Amino acid sequence: MNTYQAIVNLLHQEVIPAIGCTEPACVALCVARAKEKLGTEPDSITVEVSKNIYKNAMGVGIPGTGMNGLPIAVALGATIGRSEYELEVLRDTTPEAVSYAKSYLQRVPPQIHIAHDAPDLVYVHATVGKGDTTAEATIQGSHTGCAEASCCIGSLREVYDFAMNVPLKDVEFLLDGAKMNMAAAEKSFMGNYGHGLGRLLHTVSNQHLTNSHPTQMSNIFGDTLFTKILCYTCGACDARMSGAMVPVMSNSGSGNQGISCSIPVYLYALEHNSDEEQTLRALTLSNLTVIYIKQSLGRLSALCGCVVAATGSAAGLTYLMGGQYDEVTFAIKNMIANISGMICDGAKPACALKVTSGVATAVLSAAMAMHHSFAESTEGIVEDDIDQTIHNLTRIGRDGMNQTDEVIIDIMTNKC
């Protein structure tokens, strides 16, 4: 297989639909696989998960249930989960299915444990039983357990050149994904999801349509492209973090990453009447930049994935603003100089705040880059070489923040 086709395959592997937070979805998927091996509804379930999976599943809404956390996700995986749906494993969730899963929880309470010696940051092992018969399934390395891609992107230059030259037919699905994520945002404007940040900003930016009097917030934000980028991005996050039954297009195992690297780019292209080719190349650059950075960071870490995803957006936005490779590197350096210390303290409704911080910084970083204003090698972890700058970021997130992760999890699991 040539390098070009390997990168196309990588994109299709890493950019896939997901319903709900991908960590509990990963657990539900593993339980569903074990149940399918068993061939019947189990009367016992034991699940072991890595600490990072546990952290990201504690406070997040499970789609269609009005409940948080792993127990209901496990119950749904055992009752209506279908493994062929992968990260949309809970696609068949209905009010009736939720009612049954709740009663099932009472009859078959799952045993859920942290595997402190887990072989990977993404690790789930499910054992299910019916009488004396048991079956097991394991997910490791990625949220679907598929083999890691054989393609390893060598440099940001390779990312950029691919995005500028790929035949559009091979990346058309990225535009569909961006529209899917926009639909999730629009759903959030119609309901009460999470902390309602997206809905609040959407209301403020559209006050002129309702003939309402300007408020202090409308004077700050107003009906601008910047406000639209913020409200649509965090709106999609509001919906999925609080358990809306809505799919989003994920990136590298994270729906919030998929949202953050697609919506800002798509909205900018829409506002500036970019043609389909420009839009697709910007989305390719953004998504593939995220994948490149995650290759050395790892799928889960104490570094918030919104930092990485917004860095992808900064690259895509810079291209749409008329920038070329040099300007893209400037934007990425600005991102790394700014929000590289944002921690991940689990998936939750407040992730919308972090998503908003990330994409706001992406817009700022791209605008600065277009004026050739960027953080230089005398400043912090930034170096002249863009790939080394990226590896400095991922080294901090992968190696330097290990103890941070332990402290975060200790705090989260020992609250009064």
N, C-alpha and C positions, 0 to 999 in steps of 0.2 A: 504494500500500500504506500502511495507517495505521501509526502508531507501535507500537501493541500487537502487530499481526501481525509487524512487523519484529523486535521483541524476541523473540517466540516463535521466529521463524526463526533468529535469532542464537543462541539457546540450543541449538537442534537442530544448528546448524552447529558450535558450539564444544564441545559435550558429546557425544563419540562414543566408541565402543569402540576399544581399541588393544591389541595384543599385543606385549609387550616395550617397551623404551625407544623413544620416538617419533622420536629422531634417526636411529638406524640403520634404523628402519622407514621413515622418510622417504626415505632413500637407497635401500633395497631397492625401495620403491614406484617411484622414479624409474627405476631400472634395469629393473624389470618393464615399465614403460610403453615404454621404448625397445626392449626385446626384442620386445614385442608389435607395435610398428611394423615391426621388422625381419622378423618373421614366422617366426623360427627361432632356435635356440640360438646365441648369438654365440661367435665364437672370438677376440674382442678386446673389452676393456671399459676405458674411461677415465672416471673420475669426478672432478669438481671440486666441492668443498664449501666453504661459508663456514667461517670459523674457529670459530664457535660450534657449528655442526653437528659439526665435527671434535672439538671439546673434549668434547661430550656423548656421543660415540660411542667414545671411546678405551678406557674401562675398564669398560664395561657388558656384561653377559651377553646373548648373542643366543639367543632362545627355542629350547629343545629341542636345542641344539648342544653345550653344555658349553664353548663358546668365547666369547671377548670380541672386540669391535672390528668394524670395517667390512668387512674382506675376506670373512668368512663371510657377513655380511649381503648383500653384493653378489652373492656366488655363489648364495645362495638366491634372491635377487631375479631372477637370470638363469635359474634352472633351474625353480623351482616357484612363484615369485611371481605373484600375480594382482592386477592393478591395481584390479579392481572391489571388492576387499576393503579398499581404502584403508589405514588404519593397522593393519589386521589382515592385511596383505599376506602375512605368513608363516604364515597359518592352517593351510596344508596341510603344514607341516613334520612329517616322520616320521623315525624312525631311518634308514630306507632313503634318504629324501631328503637327510638330513644326510651320510650316507656318500657319496652321489653328489656332493654339493656339495663335500666335502673333496677328492675326486679331481679334480673340475672345477677347483678352485683350483690344483692342481698343473699342470694342462694350460693353464689360462687365468688366470694371475695378473693381477688387475685393477691398473690404474695409478690410484692415488688421490692427489689433490693438494689442497692448501688454496688456494682462490681468494682471495688477499689483497685483491683489488679487487672482491669480490662485491658486487652491487647491493643485497643485503638480508642481514640476519642469518640468515634462513632461506633458504638457497640451495643447490640441488643441480643439477648438469648432468651428464647421463650420455650418453656416446657409445658405441654398441656396433656391432660389425661382424661380417660373415661374408664372407670373401674380399674382394671389391672393393665390397661393398654395406655401407652404414652407415645407422644411424638414431640420432636424438637425442631426448632428453626433458629438460625443465627443470621443477623445482619451486621456486617462489619466493613469499615472503610469508607462507605458512602451510605446515603440514606435509603437507598434501595438494595444495597448489598451487591450491586453489579461490580464487575472487575474495574479497577482503576484504569483509566484510559492509557493506552500505550504511548499516545502522543504527549510529549512534554514540550511546551512552548519555550523556546530558547531566549527570547528577548522581546522587549516592547516593540522594537523595530519589526520583528516578525509579525506581531499582532497588527501593527499599523499597515504594513504592506499587504497582509492578507485582507484586511478590511477594505482597503482601497481597490483591490483587484478581484475579489471573489465574484463569480457570476451571481447575479441577484437571485436566481431561482433556488440557489442553495441556502439562502438566508431569509427567504420570504416569511418563514414561520416566526421570525423575530418581530415582525410588524404585527402579526396576529397576536403575539404574546403581549406586546405593548398595549394593544386595544383591549385585551383581556384584563390587564391590570387597571386600565382606565375605567372599565366597567365595574370593577371592585370598588374603586374610589366613588363612582357615582352612586353605588348602592349605599355607601356610608353616609352620603349627604341626605338620604331619605329616612334614616333611622337613627337610633341612639346606640352607637357603637363606641366602646372604649371610653376615652376621655373626650370624645367628640371634637378633637382639635381640627380635623379636616372639615367637618360640618360648620364649625364656628368660622373658620377662615373663608369658606365658600359663601356663607351668609354675608359676611362683611364685604367681600369683594363684589357681591351682586346687589348691594343695597340700592344702587341706582335703578335697578329693575323693579323694585317694589315701592319706589317713591318715598322710602323712609328717610328720616333725617340722618345726616352723617353722625357717626359716633366717634369717640376717641380712637377706637381701633380702625375704623374705616379711614380715618385721616392718616394713620400709620401705614396701613397695608394698601387699601384701595383696589381698584380693578386693574391689576397689572399682571403681566406674564409671570413675574417673580412670585406674586401671591398665588397664582394658579398652580405653579410648580409646587409650591409648598402644600397647598390644600389638597391637591389630587394625590400627591405622594403620601402624605401622612393619612389622608382619608382611606386609601387602600390598606394601609397598615392598621388603622383603627378597626376596619371591618374584619380582617383576618385574625388579628390578635384577640378579638373578643368573640370569635367563634361563628362568624357569618358563614353560611353555606354558599360560598362563592369561590370559584377557582382563581388562582393567579399563576402567572408564569414565573417559576423560580429560577435561580441561578446558583449553581454549586451547592445545591441542597438547602437553599434558603429562599422563602417567598419574599421576605423583606429586601433581600439583596436583588431579586428579580425586579421588584417594584422600583427600588431606588436607582437602578441603572437603566431603566427603560422609560418611565413616565416623564422625567425632566427632559430627556432627549426628544421624545415624541411630541411633547407640548411645544418645545422650542421650534421644532420642524414645522408643526402645524401653524403656529403663529407667524412664521416667516415664509410661509408658502414654499417650503422646501419640496422638491419633487421626490418621487418614490425612491430613486437611486440614492439621493443624498440622505434621506431618512434611513434607509436600510444600511448604508455604509456607516452612518453614525451609531445606529443600534448595534451593529456588528462590532465596531470599535469599542463601544462601552461594555457590552457583554463579555467580549473576549479579554478585555483588560482585567475585568473582575476574575475571570477564570485563571488568567496568568498569575495574578497576585495570590489567589487562593492555592495555587499549586505549591507554593513554598510556605504559605501560612498554615495550611491545614483547614479542614472543613469547620471545625469548632475550636474556639480558643477564648481566652479572656479579653481579646481585642474585639470590639464590636464589629460585626460584619458590615454595618452601615458605613463605616469608614472606607472599607474596600469598595463597596458598591457605589458610593458617592464619588469615589476616585474614578471609577469607570464612567460615570455620568460626566464628570469634569472633562474627560477625554473626548467623549461624544459631543458635548456642547461646544468645546473648542473647535472641533472640526466644522460644526454647523455655523459657527461664527466666522469661518473663513481661514481658520488656522491649519497649518500643516504639521509635520512631525515635530519640529522644534517647539512650536507653541503647545502641542499636546504634552511634551515633556515638562514644559514650564508649569502647566496647570497641575500636573501630577505632583511636582515638587511643592507647589503651594499647598496642595491638600495634605501632604505628608508633614509639612512644616506646621500645620494648623491643628488637626484633630486626631493625630496619631495616638493619643492617650485615652480615647474613649473606651470604657470597659464594657464588657458584656456581663450583665447580671441577670441573665435569663430572659426568655421570651415572655412578653406581658403587654398590656395595653400601653404602658408608658414608652414602649419602643417607638411609638409614633413621634415622640419628642426627639429621639435620637435620629430617626429618619429625617426629620425636618432640619435638624442641625446639620446633618451630612449634606443634604442637597442644597441647602442655603450656601454652605461653604463651597460646593461644587460650582455654583453660579459665580460666586465671587472669584474663585480660583481661575475659572476660564476667562472671565473679564480681565483680570490682571494679566493673564498670559498673553492675551491679544495685544496688550500694551507693552509686552516684553518686560513685565515686572514679575519677578519670581524669587523665591528663596534660593540662596546660593550656598556653595560648599562650606562657607565659613559659619553657616547657621545650623546648629544642632545636628540632626542625623542626615541632613541632606548632603549629597555629594555631587560632583560634576556629572558622573555617570548615572543615568536614570535607572538602569537595572540594579546597580549597587544601592541606590537610594531606596528602591522598592524592597530589596533584600534586607536592608537595615530595618525597615518597618516590620517585615514579616519575622525577622529574627527576634525583635522585641516581643511581638505577639505570640510567637511560637515557643521561645526559650525564656525570655526575660520575664514574662508575666505568669509563669507557672505557679509561683507562690501566690500571686494575686488571685488566680483562679481558686486556689485552695481556701484563701480567706473569704472570697465571695461566697463560695458554697457553704462554708462553715457558718457565715452570717445568715444565709438564706434558710438553712436547715435547723437553725437554733434560735429562731425568733421567739420571743415570749408570747 
